[in-house]
Amino acid sequence: MRAAMTLLLILTISGCTSPGEPGDQNPLAAMTVPRYTETGELLRPNGVETWVFVGASIGLGYREEEDGAQTESGPGLIHNVQMQPEAYAHYARTGEFPEKTMFALTLYRPKRNESIARQGFFSGDFVALEVALKDSERFNDGWAYFDLGKDRASAAAKPSESCHGCHAAHGGDDNVFVQFYPVLRGLSRVSPGSPPAVP
Amino acid sequence: MRAAMTLLLILTISGCTSPGEPGDQNPLAAMTVPRYTETGELLRPNGVETWVFVGASIGLGYREEEDGAQTESGPGLIHNVQMQPEAYAHYARTGEFPEKTMFALTLYRPKRNESIARQGFFSGDFVALEVALKDSERFNDGWAYFDLGKDRASAAAKPSESCHGCHAAHGGDDNVFVQFYPVLRGLSRVSPGSPPAVP
């Protein structure tokens, strides 16, 4: 009996069940969640390069003139959007973005005519990391938006008027521009578009 | 003692250790590997939408005139490149692509001026899935290349001369164009480029 108790203890300590496996109580338990400084700034999240990728765009902008948008000298920055795997799985299962969902937007300068590339643009220098996150406990708008630049350790939320209004009015589903992200378009129950990205 | 044995049995059957955790014998054991038809065609891989994303490009081509490359009427197709998480982790750890590494290239038609987009291009309709894979047991060149189109269930490897020669000659690391993928540029030990994508 003592041996059995010891094994049970080992099992408990080692956290045997993987997150998301059948029988797991809360598939979101292992999700990377936003962390804040004492003054309420968002700490730069780690490991976003392995988050689930939902779509890429280039030079995307919402006004006629915008930073990072298309200019006469080039097509604008390449934008990649990724989210935590657990938030993605939750959205696929329920059609809702769970609290603490984070979208990481990584921006790259377009580069051309290098190596054997003769047409088009690939992703050159890393420019900045931006984050959109859902944390209703902390933000009255429900969502907040951060520019962590190339290497800032933390950033304050942008003022409501600079991002939230547009996301709230035009985001296809819960403030998120799912209409621009093919992987989410195929999953959204509010704003369905084309079928899943890779049938 | 019997209780302890029972628990050990449960532990063994349930495969307690997650792949990739310390103490695991083979972190590659859980990796999605290529599957082939009886005639040797590659079966369309499942689940590539959650593979690790390593880079996006637009209209990228290696000849002056190329399918999917930039044209007068638009910037060409958006290309997203993803690989199995276990192959990514192995490359990060060892600098080598393990056998059965697969790169999924998803192609999207660029779309503009929809919803609130006023500048640039986002990813519109899904066009095709292409795969590059490393399987030295099966292919003399080590790597092989497949066009699975929009919804083909399987595809034969392209002839050596249509892809392999160029990948072998110009791929920055082991036939892979790591020079175009910022996340891999930061990890490569052969062809190092810019620092990791998201510091």
Chai-1 contact restraints between the chains, C-beta under 6 A:
chainA,res_idxA,chainB,res_idxB,connection_type,confidence,min_distance_angstrom,max_distance_angstrom,comment,restraint_id
A,A3,B,A4,contact,1.0,0.0,6.0,A-B,restraint_1
A,A4,B,A3,contact,1.0,0.0,6.0,A-B,restraint_2
A,A4,B,A4,contact,1.0,0.0,6.0,A-B,restraint_3
A,A4,B,L7,contact,1.0,0.0,6.0,A-B,restraint_4
A,L7,B,A4,contact,1.0,0.0,6.0,A-B,restraint_5
A,L7,B,L7,contact,1.0,0.0,6.0,A-B,restraint_6
A,C16,B,C16,contact,1.0,0.0,6.0,A-B,restraint_7
A,S18,B,S18,contact,1.0,0.0,6.0,A-B,restraint_8
A,V48,B,V198,contact,1.0,0.0,6.0,A-B,restraint_9
A,E49,B,V183,contact,1.0,0.0,6.0,A-B,restraint_10
A,E49,B,A197,contact,1.0,0.0,6.0,A-B,restraint_11
A,E49,B,V198,contact,1.0,0.0,6.0,A-B,restraint_12
A,T50,B,V52,contact,1.0,0.0,6.0,A-B,restraint_13
A,V52,B,T50,contact,1.0,0.0,6.0,A-B,restraint_14
A,F53,B,F53,contact,1.0,0.0,6.0,A-B,restraint_15
A,G55,B,S123,contact,1.0,0.0,6.0,A-B,restraint_16
A,A56,B,A56,contact,1.0,0.0,6.0,A-B,restraint_17
A,A56,B,I78,contact,1.0,0.0,6.0,A-B,restraint_18
A,A56,B,N80,contact,1.0,0.0,6.0,A-B,restraint_19
A,A56,B,S123,contact,1.0,0.0,6.0,A-B,restraint_20
A,S57,B,F122,contact,1.0,0.0,6.0,A-B,restraint_21
A,I58,B,I58,contact,1.0,0.0,6.0,A-B,restraint_22
A,I58,B,G120,contact,1.0,0.0,6.0,A-B,restraint_23
A,I58,B,F121,contact,1.0,0.0,6.0,A-B,restraint_24
A,G59,B,Q119,contact,1.0,0.0,6.0,A-B,restraint_25
A,G59,B,G120,contact,1.0,0.0,6.0,A-B,restraint_26
A,L60,B,A117,contact,1.0,0.0,6.0,A-B,restraint_27
A,L60,B,G120,contact,1.0,0.0,6.0,A-B,restraint_28
A,L60,B,F122,contact,1.0,0.0,6.0,A-B,restraint_29
A,G61,B,R118,contact,1.0,0.0,6.0,A-B,restraint_30
A,G61,B,Q119,contact,1.0,0.0,6.0,A-B,restraint_31
A,G61,B,G120,contact,1.0,0.0,6.0,A-B,restraint_32
A,Y62,B,I116,contact,1.0,0.0,6.0,A-B,restraint_33
A,Y62,B,R118,contact,1.0,0.0,6.0,A-B,restraint_34
A,E66,B,Q119,contact,1.0,0.0,6.0,A-B,restraint_35
A,A69,B,Q119,contact,1.0,0.0,6.0,A-B,restraint_36
A,A69,B,G120,contact,1.0,0.0,6.0,A-B,restraint_37
A,Q70,B,Q119,contact,1.0,0.0,6.0,A-B,restraint_38
A,Q70,B,G120,contact,1.0,0.0,6.0,A-B,restraint_39
A,G76,B,G120,contact,1.0,0.0,6.0,A-B,restraint_40
A,I78,B,A56,contact,1.0,0.0,6.0,A-B,restraint_41
A,N80,B,A56,contact,1.0,0.0,6.0,A-B,restraint_42
A,S115,B,Q179,contact,1.0,0.0,6.0,A-B,restraint_43
A,I116,B,Y62,contact,1.0,0.0,6.0,A-B,restraint_44
A,I116,B,H170,contact,1.0,0.0,6.0,A-B,restraint_45
A,A117,B,L60,contact,1.0,0.0,6.0,A-B,restraint_46
A,R118,B,Y62,contact,1.0,0.0,6.0,A-B,restraint_47
A,Q119,B,G59,contact,1.0,0.0,6.0,A-B,restraint_48
A,Q119,B,G61,contact,1.0,0.0,6.0,A-B,restraint_49
A,Q119,B,E66,contact,1.0,0.0,6.0,A-B,restraint_50
A,Q119,B,A69,contact,1.0,0.0,6.0,A-B,restraint_51
A,Q119,B,Q70,contact,1.0,0.0,6.0,A-B,restraint_52
A,G120,B,I58,contact,1.0,0.0,6.0,A-B,restraint_53
A,G120,B,G59,contact,1.0,0.0,6.0,A-B,restraint_54
A,G120,B,L60,contact,1.0,0.0,6.0,A-B,restraint_55
A,G120,B,G61,contact,1.0,0.0,6.0,A-B,restraint_56
A,G120,B,A69,contact,1.0,0.0,6.0,A-B,restraint_57
A,G120,B,Q70,contact,1.0,0.0,6.0,A-B,restraint_58
A,G120,B,G76,contact,1.0,0.0,6.0,A-B,restraint_59
A,F121,B,I58,contact,1.0,0.0,6.0,A-B,restraint_60
A,F122,B,S57,contact,1.0,0.0,6.0,A-B,restraint_61
A,F122,B,L60,contact,1.0,0.0,6.0,A-B,restraint_62
A,F122,B,F180,contact,1.0,0.0,6.0,A-B,restraint_63
A,S123,B,G55,contact,1.0,0.0,6.0,A-B,restraint_64
A,S123,B,A56,contact,1.0,0.0,6.0,A-B,restraint_65
A,S123,B,P182,contact,1.0,0.0,6.0,A-B,restraint_66
A,D125,B,S194,contact,1.0,0.0,6.0,A-B,restraint_67
A,F126,B,A197,contact,1.0,0.0,6.0,A-B,restraint_68
A,L129,B,V198,contact,1.0,0.0,6.0,A-B,restraint_69
A,D151,B,P199,contact,1.0,0.0,6.0,A-B,restraint_70
A,H170,B,I116,contact,1.0,0.0,6.0,A-B,restraint_71
A,Q179,B,S115,contact,1.0,0.0,6.0,A-B,restraint_72
A,F180,B,F122,contact,1.0,0.0,6.0,A-B,restraint_73
A,P182,B,S123,contact,1.0,0.0,6.0,A-B,restraint_74
A,V183,B,E49,contact,1.0,0.0,6.0,A-B,restraint_75
A,S194,B,D125,contact,1.0,0.0,6.0,A-B,restraint_76
A,A197,B,E49,contact,1.0,0.0,6.0,A-B,restraint_77
A,A197,B,F126,contact,1.0,0.0,6.0,A-B,restraint_78
A,V198,B,V48,contact,1.0,0.0,6.0,A-B,restraint_79
A,V198,B,E49,contact,1.0,0.0,6.0,A-B,restraint_80
A,V198,B,L129,contact,1.0,0.0,6.0,A-B,restraint_81
A,P199,B,D151,contact,1.0,0.0,6.0,A-B,restraint_82
